Amino acid sequence: MTSPSLPLIPAPQSWTPSIGFFPKAHLQSVPLIQNLDAAADLPSPEEEILEPGLADESYRLVIRPDGMELTAHSRSGLFRGTQTVQQLMDAAGDSIPCGIIEDFPGFAWRGMLLDCARHFMPLSVIKETIDQLAYHKFNVLHWHLTEDQGWRLEVPAYPRLTEVAAWRTQWDGTRYGGYYTSEDVREVVAYAAERFITVVPEIELPGHSVAAIAAYPELSCTGLPLEVETQWGVFKDVYCAGNEKTFEFLEAVLTHTLDLFPSHYIHIGGDECPKDRWHACPKCQKRIAQEDLAGEHELQSWFIRRIETFLKENDRRLIGWDEILEGGLAPSATVQSWRGIRGAIAAARQGHDAIVSPTSHCYFDYDVATLDIRQVYTFNPRPEKLTDEENQHILGGEMNLWSEYIPPERLSKMVFPRMTAMAECLWTDNEKRSFPEFLQRLRPHVEFLKSAGVNVGPADQPVNYKAEFLEDSATTVVKLSLDSELVKAMRGHDLDLRQRAIFRHETPGYQPDLRVEDMVLPPVRMSDPLVAKNLIMVWPDSDTPWDLMVVQLFIDGLAYGTPTVVERSHNLAMGRQPQLLHQASSRYPGGGALSLCNGLLGTRNFRDGFWSGYEGNDLNATVDLGENKKITRISIRFYQGATAWIFLPSTVEFQVSNNGLDWESMALIGHDVSPSIQDRVIYDFAVEDVSLQARYVRIIANSLGHCPDWHPGAGRDCWVFADEIVVQ
């Protein structure tokens, strides 16, 4: 284990300190001595192909007061060692402690999947990503190039792939897309090879192929024209397995791909392929009969085996997602296990190589509330259930960055700092790793990344909370708790929570004034294990109702993770349980009817417990304010997440009454948000600047009822998600 005085990520396998320091300033005058142990004919970067057992990336770095000496068996080993030297030079301080580093990777495959199909990534972003991969000793860039929503690879024999398949029409009517020319691809491959990173292309088949079919409809089972998809999800139109034109097309595409990418491995996807079209297709059914297959699942395996045979004839190896196990695995296929580790276990037991990238640890498109850096750091690609011999088939792992909701400007923030944890999981032996010690190295490392212009996102959201409105005392109670695994991991370190309550002073019209007052409470120290174990902090209302509560964890005096923010709206409806014509679904009750009027505002995560979900029904809620009150504004928030079948209501009507029998309609409000917008939306429907007296308020939100025709759930009940009724 590296000492805190040697800030390297990933940590080297062995660090033996000695007496003295090497001044960094001397590196300008004292050259770094590099040499190869073996003077045999060594491959160039372009020829040093990544394959288990072939790429020796080990190195030895000796640091003395008068200089450094770097030794390796291969050019890739020398390069990994130079990255260690670079990190030592970049770290804070004027000198480097003397000693010897003996280092080598724990896994042969240390990769990152970059999805450039959902969102097109410019070459500059790809190169910046490659630089950071090299800096952290990764050696694979898995380049996801084709999808339902876009085809990114130029294939001269099929010009409509770049004319049609590379572009989609957004919800606002704009044209979005792009593609990489052959020159672009060669530039990326060469740039990566100089940094000893292998670029592995992914050409999706037989599913996730709507974009290609939009360009060439004859590749589908129906032959009907399609548009490039604008929504995320899984779609029924896939390559026709009974049509020889499909394989003529795919073999031409793959031939061009092999010419551009020297990688020994080619990824073909193979995941999430619906069988609906095959089941109804005469050509596919004829193929099933001709090949004596048991059904559509075996047809998919036949499809994959045929592509594998083509790749094998061209001296390449096939990788596919773990669905390729269904119906029988192709003879020499490598499985990438994403639905947990079961796929890797099954593949290894059948004698097949596997790459491990489960959603639980490796999906960096998940935010930190779902996948924090501590969870990433617990990743071990070697399943415990396998024998030592079977574990030889586990090549390593990958972090996956799917880009449905991640345009280029968000990429770095989602990758960092979690990439650093993944780098250590794939390089440093598991028994030599310690999260508290890693955290000590991470802090200066992150500061350097920021100074170098890397947009670093949050690492963790360590403080959890539960909030409720107590009707009897008319107070809001928030219970804060610290993640128990973090407390255990950081035992012996100084942990404390620091809290602020923020009060907004509102002006007439209920627009927040710029004046904000903070109430800062004394920090709660948790050095005492008893306090940490039994920590429950309660935030009741104060004399002046709070609007925001911000809680930040500090470890050893330094802020850790993103703060927890609780937002509240203190208003006339707060604590008034509404009467509902339709009850919320038991799947998304939001804490019952009162949650619509508890003053607590939901987040962008519709599963946070504050949102109430209504499936196929309108929202019809009546609030009794207890007596006639002066009202100047009424509002309610709704959520849209089309991929989760949640849509904004088409209209929201606001009514008021003095007796609960005779109702006056105040407004019928629509909106201009497209149901096909590709992001999560929180929309506030409001009646502004009114002046009236009323006791009852009724809100009727008219659901779309069913998912739109273009949606994967077309014709099925859709959801309305409501959060908070605010009466001011």
ZAMARGU-4260 file (C-alpha; in steps of 0.2 Angstrom, whole numbers, plus 5000, padded with zeros to 4 digits):
<rodrens>
0) 5000/5000/5000 | 5007/5017/4995 | 5009/5029/5009 | 5000/5046/5010 | 5016/5055/5006
5) 5016/5046/4989 | 5000/5053/4981 | 4997/5041/4966 | 4981/5035/4959 | 4980/5020/4956
10) 4991/5015/4970 | 5006/5005/4965 | 5007/4986/4970 | 5023/4989/4980 | 5032/5005/4987
15) 5048/5003/4997 | 5053/5020/5004 | 5071/5024/5007 | 5080/5039/5015 | 5080/5056/5006
20) 5070/5066/4994 | 5072/5070/4975 | 5069/5088/4972 | 5056/5091/4958 | 5066/5105/4951
25) 5081/5094/4947 | 5070/5084/4934 | 5074/5098/4922 | 5092/5096/4923 | 5093/5077/4928
30) 5085/5067/4915 | 5073/5052/4919 | 5083/5037/4914 | 5072/5025/4904 | 5077/5008/4898
35) 5070/4991/4893 | 5075/4975/4901 | 5074/4965/4885 | 5082/4972/4869 | 5072/4960/4858
40) 5061/4966/4844 | 5048/4975/4853 | 5032/4980/4845 | 5028/4999/4841 | 5013/5006/4851
45) 5001/5002/4836 | 5007/4984/4836 | 5007/4981/4854 | 4990/4973/4854 | 4980/4971/4870
50) 4977/4953/4873 | 4978/4943/4889 | 4995/4936/4892 | 5003/4947/4878 | 5004/4965/4885
55) 5016/4966/4899 | 5013/4983/4907 | 5024/4981/4923 | 5038/4993/4927 | 5050/4997/4941
60) 5054/5015/4946 | 5069/5019/4957 | 5069/5037/4965 | 5085/5043/4972 | 5091/5060/4978
65) 5101/5062/4962 | 5088/5055/4949 | 5076/5043/4944 | 5077/5027/4934 | 5063/5018/4925
70) 5064/5000/4919 | 5051/4990/4910 | 5049/4974/4899 | 5039/4983/4886 | 5035/5000/4879
75) 5018/5000/4887 | 5026/4996/4904 | 5038/5011/4901 | 5023/5022/4897 | 5013/5017/4913
80) 5029/5021/4922 | 5030/5038/4915 | 5012/5042/4920 | 5018/5038/4938 | 5032/5050/4936
85) 5020/5063/4929 | 5008/5061/4944 | 5022/5063/4956 | 5028/5079/4947 | 5010/5085/4947
90) 5007/5082/4965 | 5009/5096/4978 | 5026/5099/4986 | 5043/5102/4980 | 5051/5085/4982
95) 5047/5067/4980 | 5052/5054/4993 | 5065/5042/4988 | 5061/5023/4986 | 5057/5009/4974
100) 5040/5007/4966 | 5037/4989/4959 | 5021/4990/4949 | 5010/4980/4937 | 4991/4979/4933
105) 4979/4968/4942 | 4969/4966/4927 | 4973/4965/4908 | 4957/4974/4903 | 4954/4991/4911
110) 4942/5000/4901 | 4929/5014/4898 | 4914/5013/4887 | 4910/5030/4879 | 4893/5031/4871
115) 4894/5043/4856 | 4878/5037/4848 | 4865/5045/4860 | 4875/5061/4861 | 4889/5065/4848
120) 4905/5068/4856 | 4918/5080/4847 | 4935/5073/4843 | 4942/5086/4856 | 4932/5078/4870
125) 4937/5060/4865 | 4955/5065/4865 | 4953/5073/4882 | 4945/5057/4888 | 4959/5047/4881
130) 4972/5058/4890 | 4964/5055/4907 | 4962/5037/4904 | 4981/5036/4900 | 4985/5047/4916
135) 4975/5034/4927 | 4983/5019/4918 | 4967/5012/4909 | 4971/5003/4892 | 4954/5001/4883
140) 4942/5014/4876 | 4926/5005/4871 | 4919/5016/4858 | 4900/5014/4856 | 4896/5020/4838
145) 4879/5014/4833 | 4862/5015/4841 | 4843/5018/4838 | 4846/5037/4840 | 4861/5039/4829
150) 4874/5030/4818 | 4891/5038/4820 | 4903/5028/4808 | 4905/5034/4790 | 4904/5018/4778
155) 4907/5024/4760 | 4898/5009/4753 | 4882/5015/4762 | 4881/5034/4761 | 4863/5035/4768
160) 4871/5030/4785 | 4879/5047/4786 | 4865/5056/4776 | 4851/5049/4786 | 4855/5038/4800
165) 4868/5050/4808 | 4854/5063/4811 | 4838/5064/4821 | 4825/5078/4823 | 4824/5084/4841
170) 4807/5088/4850 | 4810/5107/4846 | 4812/5103/4827 | 4831/5105/4827 | 4842/5093/4818
175) 4854/5084/4829 | 4869/5072/4826 | 4885/5070/4817 | 4897/5056/4812 | 4916/5052/4812
180) 4924/5050/4795 | 4937/5037/4791 | 4951/5050/4794 | 4943/5055/4811 | 4943/5037/4817
185) 4961/5034/4811 | 4966/5050/4821 | 4958/5044/4837 | 4965/5026/4835 | 4982/5033/4832
190) 4981/5046/4847 | 4975/5032/4858 | 4989/5020/4852 | 5002/5033/4857 | 4996/5031/4874
195) 4995/5012/4874 | 4976/5012/4874 | 4967/5000/4862 | 4951/5007/4854 | 4937/4994/4853
200) 4923/4998/4842 | 4905/4993/4845 | 4893/4990/4831 | 4876/4986/4838 | 4867/4970/4831
205) 4854/4963/4829 | 4845/4976/4841 | 4847/4994/4844 | 4847/4996/4825 | 4833/5009/4821
210) 4845/5022/4814 | 4852/5010/4801 | 4835/5004/4797 | 4829/5022/4794 | 4842/5024/4781
215) 4840/5006/4773 | 4822/5000/4778 | 4825/4984/4768 | 4836/4978/4782 | 4820/4976/4794
220) 4807/4963/4794 | 4793/4975/4788 | 4803/4985/4776 | 4792/5000/4781 | 4800/5018/4782
225) 4806/5023/4799 | 4813/5039/4807 | 4829/5039/4817 | 4823/5037/4835 | 4822/5052/4847
230) 4817/5043/4863 | 4828/5032/4874 | 4823/5014/4877 | 4821/4997/4868 | 4812/4996/4851
235) 4804/4982/4841 | 4812/4986/4824 | 4828/4976/4823 | 4839/4968/4809 | 4829/4955/4800
240) 4838/4938/4803 | 4829/4930/4788 | 4835/4942/4775 | 4852/4939/4767 | 4853/4958/4763
245) 4855/4960/4782 | 4871/4950/4782 | 4878/4958/4766 | 4876/4975/4774 | 4883/4970/4791
250) 4898/4961/4783 | 4902/4976/4773 | 4901/4987/4788 | 4912/4976/4798 | 4925/4974/4784
255) 4926/4993/4784 | 4927/4993/4803 | 4941/4981/4803 | 4951/4991/4791 | 4949/5006/4803
260) 4952/4998/4820 | 4967/4986/4823 | 4959/4980/4839 | 4959/4961/4840 | 4942/4963/4848
265) 4926/4969/4840 | 4910/4972/4851 | 4894/4968/4843 | 4882/4973/4857 | 4869/4959/4856
270) 4859/4966/4870 | 4840/4970/4872 | 4834/4963/4856 | 4815/4961/4856 | 4809/4946/4846
275) 4792/4953/4841 | 4796/4957/4823 | 4805/4940/4821 | 4790/4931/4828 | 4779/4939/4814
280) 4791/4938/4800 | 4789/4924/4787 | 4808/4926/4782 | 4814/4924/4800 | 4802/4909/4803
285) 4809/4901/4787 | 4826/4904/4794 | 4821/4895/4811 | 4815/4880/4801 | 4830/4879/4789
290) 4842/4880/4803 | 4832/4868/4815 | 4831/4881/4829 | 4820/4880/4844 | 4813/4898/4842
295) 4818/4916/4842 | 4830/4915/4856 | 4840/4902/4847 | 4838/4913/4831 | 4847/4927/4840
300) 4862/4915/4845 | 4862/4909/4827 | 4863/4927/4821 | 4878/4930/4833 | 4887/4914/4828
305) 4886/4919/4810 | 4894/4936/4814 | 4907/4928/4825 | 4912/4916/4811 | 4914/4931/4799
310) 4925/4940/4812 | 4935/4924/4816 | 4939/4922/4797 | 4946/4939/4798 | 4957/4935/4814
315) 4946/4945/4826 | 4937/4940/4842 | 4919/4945/4846 | 4913/4953/4862 | 4894/4954/4866
320) 4884/4959/4881 | 4878/4945/4892 | 4862/4942/4882 | 4872/4933/4870 | 4872/4919/4882
325) 4854/4916/4879 | 4850/4902/4867 | 4868/4896/4867 | 4885/4905/4867 | 4895/4907/4851
330) 4911/4896/4852 | 4925/4909/4855 | 4914/4924/4861 | 4919/4935/4875 | 4905/4940/4887
335) 4903/4958/4894 | 4892/4956/4910 | 4882/4971/4914 | 4866/4963/4922 | 4876/4959/4938
340) 4890/4947/4938 | 4880/4931/4933 | 4884/4933/4915 | 4903/4933/4919 | 4901/4918/4930
345) 4891/4908/4917 | 4904/4913/4903 | 4919/4908/4914 | 4912/4891/4919 | 4909/4888/4900
350) 4927/4892/4897 | 4924/4909/4889 | 4933/4925/4893 | 4922/4939/4902 | 4923/4957/4905
355) 4914/4963/4921 | 4904/4980/4921 | 4888/4978/4932 | 4876/4992/4934 | 4879/4991/4953
360) 4897/4998/4952 | 4901/5003/4934 | 4887/5013/4926 | 4894/5031/4927 | 4878/5038/4919
365) 4870/5035/4936 | 4871/5050/4948 | 4880/5050/4965 | 4864/5047/4974 | 4863/5030/4966
370) 4882/5026/4963 | 4894/5035/4974 | 4913/5034/4974 | 4913/5022/4989 | 4902/5010/4980
375) 4913/5011/4965 | 4928/5008/4976 | 4921/4991/4982 | 4921/4984/4964 | 4930/4968/4962
380) 4929/4960/4945 | 4934/4943/4951 | 4918/4934/4957 | 4920/4924/4973 | 4910/4909/4966
385) 4923/4905/4953 | 4938/4893/4955 | 4956/4900/4952 | 4956/4892/4935 | 4939/4899/4930
390) 4945/4916/4936 | 4958/4916/4923 | 4944/4920/4911 | 4940/4936/4919 | 4949/4949/4909
395) 4945/4964/4919 | 4932/4977/4920 | 4924/4993/4912 | 4916/5009/4918 | 4901/5013/4906
400) 4896/5030/4902 | 4880/5029/4892 | 4875/5046/4886 | 4856/5047/4885 | 4856/5062/4897
405) 4875/5066/4895 | 4879/5079/4882 | 4898/5082/4880 | 4898/5097/4892 | 4892/5085/4906
410) 4904/5071/4902 | 4919/5075/4913 | 4908/5079/4928 | 4900/5062/4928 | 4916/5053/4925
415) 4926/5062/4939 | 4931/5059/4952 | 4923/5041/4951 | 4935/5037/4937 | 4949/5037/4950
420) 4941/5024/4961 | 4938/5013/4946 | 4956/5015/4941 | 4962/5008/4957 | 4950/4994/4957
425) 4957/4988/4940 | 4975/4991/4944 | 4979/4988/4962 | 4977/4971/4971 | 4961/4971/4981
430) 4969/4966/4997 | 4981/4981/4996 | 4966/4994/4994 | 4959/5005/5008 | 4946/5018/5006
435) 4951/5030/5020 | 4969/5029/5013 | 4963/5031/4995 | 4953/5047/5001 | 4969/5055/5008
440) 4977/5053/4991 | 4961/5058/4981 | 4960/5076/4989 | 4976/5083/4982 | 4973/5073/4966
445) 4956/5081/4963 | 4963/5098/4967 | 4976/5096/4953 | 4963/5089/4941 | 4953/5105/4944
450) 4968/5116/4941 | 4971/5107/4925 | 4954/5112/4919 | 4945/5095/4923 | 4927/5098/4927
455) 4925/5087/4943 | 4908/5082/4949 | 4903/5076/4966 | 4910/5061/4974 | 4896/5056/4986
460) 4880/5061/4994 | 4884/5054/5012 | 4870/5062/5022 | 4853/5054/5020 | 4837/5062/5027
465) 4818/5058/5030 | 4806/5073/5031 | 4788/5073/5037 | 4775/5086/5042 | 4767/5083/5059
470) 4749/5088/5059 | 4747/5089/5078 | 4761/5101/5081 | 4761/5109/5063 | 4779/5107/5061
475) 4791/5099/5049 | 4803/5087/5055 | 4819/5082/5046 | 4829/5067/5052 | 4847/5067/5046
480) 4858/5051/5046 | 4875/5047/5040 | 4879/5032/5029 | 4884/5018/5041 | 4896/5011/5029
485) 4905/5027/5028 | 4906/5029/5047 | 4914/5012/5047 | 4926/5015/5033 | 4932/5031/5041
490) 4934/5025/5059 | 4947/5035/5068 | 4945/5050/5057 | 4937/5067/5062 | 4919/5067/5055
495) 4907/5081/5058 | 4891/5088/5050 | 4889/5106/5048 | 4871/5113/5045 | 4863/5129/5039
500) 4845/5135/5038 | 4842/5148/5025 | 4827/5160/5026 | 4821/5169/5010 | 4813/5186/5013
505) 4799/5187/5000 | 4792/5203/4992 | 4774/5206/4986 | 4771/5194/4971 | 4780/5180/4981
510) 4796/5182/4971 | 4811/5179/4982 | 4821/5194/4987 | 4840/5194/4986 | 4841/5196/5004
515) 4844/5179/5012 | 4848/5175/5031 | 4857/5160/5037 | 4856/5151/5053 | 4872/5141/5056
520) 4871/5128/5069 | 4886/5121/5079 | 4894/5106/5070 | 4889/5089/5076 | 4905/5080/5079
525) 4905/5061/5077 | 4923/5056/5083 | 4914/5047/5097 | 4908/5030/5089 | 4893/5030/5100
530) 4887/5047/5093 | 4890/5041/5075 | 4881/5024/5078 | 4866/5033/5085 | 4866/5049/5075
535) 4848/5055/5072 | 4847/5074/5070 | 4830/5082/5071 | 4826/5099/5062 | 4809/5106/5068
540) 4802/5122/5063 | 4810/5138/5071 | 4801/5154/5075 | 4805/5159/5057 | 4800/5145/5045
545) 4815/5140/5035 | 4815/5138/5016 | 4831/5128/5013 | 4842/5116/5024 | 4859/5113/5019
550) 4870/5099/5027 | 4888/5096/5023 | 4899/5082/5029 | 4917/5086/5034 | 4931/5073/5036
555) 4946/5079/5045 | 4941/5097/5042 | 4938/5096/5024 | 4921/5095/5015 | 4917/5078/5008
560) 4904/5074/4995 | 4890/5085/4989 | 4879/5093/5002 | 4861/5087/5006 | 4848/5100/5002
565) 4830/5100/5009 | 4819/5113/5001 | 4802/5118/5008 | 4788/5130/5004 | 4779/5137/5019
570) 4762/5142/5013 | 4743/5142/5017 | 4740/5124/5011 | 4754/5116/5021 | 4747/5103/5033
575) 4730/5103/5025 | 4727/5085/5019 | 4718/5086/5002 | 4703/5076/4997 | 4708/5066/4981
580) 4696/5059/4968 | 4709/5046/4963 | 4721/5039/4975 | 4740/5038/4971 | 4747/5022/4965
585) 4753/5010/4979 | 4769/5010/4969 | 4772/5028/4971 | 4761/5035/4985 | 4773/5049/4989
590) 4769/5047/5008 | 4750/5048/5006 | 4738/5062/5001 | 4746/5074/5014 | 4763/5073/5004
595) 4754/5085/4991 | 4753/5098/5005 | 4767/5095/5017 | 4778/5109/5011 | 4792/5098/5005
600) 4798/5099/4987 | 4803/5084/4978 | 4820/5082/4968 | 4824/5077/4950 | 4823/5059/4956
605) 4805/5054/4955 | 4808/5040/4967 | 4813/5051/4981 | 4797/5048/4991 | 4790/5065/4989
610) 4781/5063/4971 | 4764/5055/4970 | 4761/5045/4955 | 4744/5042/4946 | 4743/5029/4933
615) 4731/5032/4919 | 4721/5044/4930 | 4719/5063/4931 | 4724/5072/4947 | 4709/5079/4956
620) 4713/5087/4973 | 4703/5098/4984 | 4711/5108/4999 | 4701/5115/5013 | 4711/5130/5020
625) 4700/5129/5036 | 4692/5147/5033 | 4692/5160/5020 | 4709/5166/5017 | 4716/5180/5006
630) 4724/5171/4991 | 4737/5179/4978 | 4745/5164/4970 | 4741/5145/4968 | 4753/5133/4960
635) 4757/5115/4959 | 4772/5106/4952 | 4772/5091/4940 | 4786/5079/4934 | 4790/5073/4916
640) 4801/5058/4912 | 4796/5051/4896 | 4807/5036/4897 | 4798/5031/4913 | 4781/5034/4905
645) 4778/5050/4915 | 4771/5065/4906 | 4766/5082/4911 | 4747/5084/4911 | 4740/5092/4895
650) 4731/5106/4906 | 4729/5110/4924 | 4713/5119/4930 | 4712/5130/4946 | 4696/5132/4955
655) 4691/5141/4971 | 4675/5140/4982 | 4669/5148/4998 | 4657/5134/5003 | 4664/5118/4994
660) 4648/5117/4983 | 4649/5132/4971 | 4666/5133/4962 | 4673/5147/4951 | 4686/5142/4938
665) 4702/5154/4940 | 4712/5147/4925 | 4714/5133/4913 | 4733/5132/4910 | 4743/5122/4897
670) 4761/5122/4893 | 4773/5121/4878 | 4785/5107/4884 | 4785/5093/4871 | 4781/5076/4878
675) 4796/5069/4868 | 4809/5081/4877 | 4824/5070/4881 | 4827/5075/4899 | 4818/5075/4916
680) 4807/5091/4918 | 4799/5099/4933 | 4786/5111/4928 | 4777/5123/4939 | 4759/5127/4934
685) 4753/5143/4943 | 4740/5156/4944 | 4749/5172/4947 | 4744/5190/4954 | 4726/5186/4959
690) 4717/5194/4974 | 4703/5184/4981 | 4695/5177/4997 | 4692/5158/4997 | 4692/5143/5009
695) 4693/5129/4996 | 4705/5126/4982 | 4703/5113/4969 | 4716/5107/4956 | 4711/5096/4941
700) 4726/5090/4931 | 4721/5081/4915 | 4732/5067/4911 | 4737/5062/4893 | 4729/5045/4898
705) 4740/5035/4886 | 4758/5035/4880 | 4759/5044/4863 | 4759/5034/4847 | 4778/5037/4844
710) 4782/5030/4862 | 4788/5012/4866 | 4772/5011/4877 | 4760/5018/4864 | 4742/5015/4869
715) 4747/5010/4887 | 4742/5020/4902 | 4755/5034/4906 | 4758/5042/4923 | 4755/5059/4931
720) 4767/5064/4945 | 4763/5078/4956 | 4773/5085/4970 | 4767/5100/4980 | 4751/5111/4980
725) 4756/5129/4986 | 4743/5142/4991 | 4750/5159/4995
</rodrens>
